[in-house]
Amino acid sequence: MSTGPGPEDRYSAASGNPKNANNNGGYNSGMIVFSYIIGGIVVWSLIGWVLDILLRTHWIVLAGAFTGLAGGFYLSFARRFGPTGSKKADGNTKRSRRQRD
């Protein structure tokens, strides 16, 4: 019985899926990382902006932008360093069906 997947089965959004048959993983991975980071900045800046209006402050929007930046980087690289039972990008768990039964 295997102890689980090895390091070759772990990949992040930044490195792409090495088993991708399309061989365009570099471009797709870059777009994924870009969208995570920009999306995080935009969403959390908007949340900070609303909180700034409600609380009559001027600094929460900046804190939201930095939170979104950090969250985008985390989402981009979290799969590489995650636990062995985490899901891959395709939604399948790393364990095989035979190991689950």
DOTI-26238 format. One record per residue (C-alpha): residue number from 1; x, z, y. Coordinates in steps of 0.05 Angstrom, whole numbers, plus 5000, padded with zeros to 4 digits. Layout:
BEGIN
ATOM pos    u    w    v
ATOM NUM    X    Z    Y
...
END
This chain:
BEGIN
ATOM pos    u    w    v
ATOM   1 5000 5000 5000
ATOM   2 5027 4981 5068
ATOM   3 5035 5033 5123
ATOM   4 5009 4985 5176
ATOM   5 5030 4927 5218
ATOM   6 5100 4920 5242
ATOM   7 5126 4909 5312
ATOM   8 5118 4834 5303
ATOM   9 5042 4843 5303
ATOM  10 5042 4877 5371
ATOM  11 5041 4834 5432
ATOM  12 5018 4844 5504
ATOM  13 4980 4798 5550
ATOM  14 5046 4785 5585
ATOM  15 5081 4760 5523
ATOM  16 5023 4722 5494
ATOM  17 5004 4714 5421
ATOM  18 5064 4687 5383
ATOM  19 5018 4658 5330
ATOM  20 4980 4615 5380
ATOM  21 4972 4545 5352
ATOM  22 4963 4513 5421
ATOM  23 5034 4529 5443
ATOM  24 5011 4541 5514
ATOM  25 5016 4617 5510
ATOM  26 5063 4622 5570
ATOM  27 5013 4592 5619
ATOM  28 4953 4628 5589
ATOM  29 4990 4694 5587
ATOM  30 5011 4686 5659
ATOM  31 4940 4673 5680
ATOM  32 4915 4733 5642
ATOM  33 4966 4779 5675
ATOM  34 4951 4749 5743
ATOM  35 4876 4758 5735
ATOM  36 4884 4831 5711
ATOM  37 4927 4849 5770
ATOM  38 4888 4812 5824
ATOM  39 4822 4832 5794
ATOM  40 4843 4905 5792
ATOM  41 4866 4903 5864
ATOM  42 4802 4869 5888
ATOM  43 4754 4914 5850
ATOM  44 4787 4980 5867
ATOM  45 4798 4959 5939
ATOM  46 4724 4945 5945
ATOM  47 4708 5013 5915
ATOM  48 4757 5045 5964
ATOM  49 4726 5007 6022
ATOM  50 4657 5033 6005
ATOM  51 4683 5103 5999
ATOM  52 4719 5095 6066
ATOM  53 4653 5077 6098
ATOM  54 4615 5134 6065
ATOM  55 4668 5187 6078
ATOM  56 4690 5159 6146
ATOM  57 4764 5154 6127
ATOM  58 4814 5097 6130
ATOM  59 4862 5109 6073
ATOM  60 4820 5106 6009
ATOM  61 4820 5029 6009
ATOM  62 4896 5030 6004
ATOM  63 4895 5081 5948
ATOM  64 4844 5037 5913
ATOM  65 4890 4977 5919
ATOM  66 4948 5014 5888
ATOM  67 4903 5042 5833
ATOM  68 4880 4971 5818
ATOM  69 4952 4946 5817
ATOM  70 4973 5001 5768
ATOM  71 4911 4989 5725
ATOM  72 4926 4914 5723
ATOM  73 4997 4926 5699
ATOM  74 4972 4977 5648
ATOM  75 4921 4928 5620
ATOM  76 4973 4873 5617
ATOM  77 5024 4913 5577
ATOM  78 4982 4966 5541
ATOM  79 4974 4928 5475
ATOM  80 5048 4926 5463
ATOM  81 5055 5001 5465
ATOM  82 4987 5021 5438
ATOM  83 4971 5056 5373
ATOM  84 4975 5017 5308
ATOM  85 4900 5018 5297
ATOM  86 4884 4984 5363
ATOM  87 4849 4917 5369
ATOM  88 4885 4851 5379
ATOM  89 4865 4802 5434
ATOM  90 4820 4765 5385
ATOM  91 4779 4828 5373
ATOM  92 4801 4840 5301
ATOM  93 4833 4905 5282
ATOM  94 4904 4904 5256
ATOM  95 4884 4930 5188
ATOM  96 4864 4879 5135
ATOM  97 4796 4881 5102
ATOM  98 4828 4902 5037
ATOM  99 4859 4964 5070
ATOM 100 4793 4985 5101
ATOM 101 4756 4987 5034
END
